[in-house]
Amino acid sequence: MSLGQEPPKILQQRLFYKGRKFDFEVSRLRLPIGVEGDWECVRHPGGALAVPVTSEGKLVLVRQYRFTVEGRLLEFPAGTVEPNEDPAETIKREIEEETGYRANRWQSLGKFALAPGYSDEYIYAFLAQDLQQLEQPPEQDDDEDIEVVLMSPLELEKAILAGEPVDAKSICSFFLARPFLG
């Protein structure tokens, strides 16, 4: 058990939905403080994200259509960790698929809980440097609607502060990477 973890006592566990990328369950729990109740949770295998930086210091982002918010969000490339896959391998695949770049130098920025009020998903963030553009990028997934966008760190920071639609995992990862962006 990791430092700070205090698992609740599971009194009854019911899986309501098993999905393609995540499961949804409702469980009867007893929390460490003794309170009992039913809690919902999205069970997710985790995601990996890259903050790619070109040799010119530009950040490589994607503007991606997301049906849940009925629009396009500015995001760093990311993807779901497959079963038995190391998050570092996940992001190496995803950066190529989503951006057409390959990174030759990687640095872990750490991991963080994405939405702990309703999900157990962790995002593993990486700084991706020494990029090379691929002559033949891999095919994107059929459901991906992605535009590659290059921005300076200052441009991205201004976009975030101006309230442009940038997803939370990208904002968090940007600030984790900020000390390394010169």
Disulfide bonds with the S-S distance in Angstrom:
none
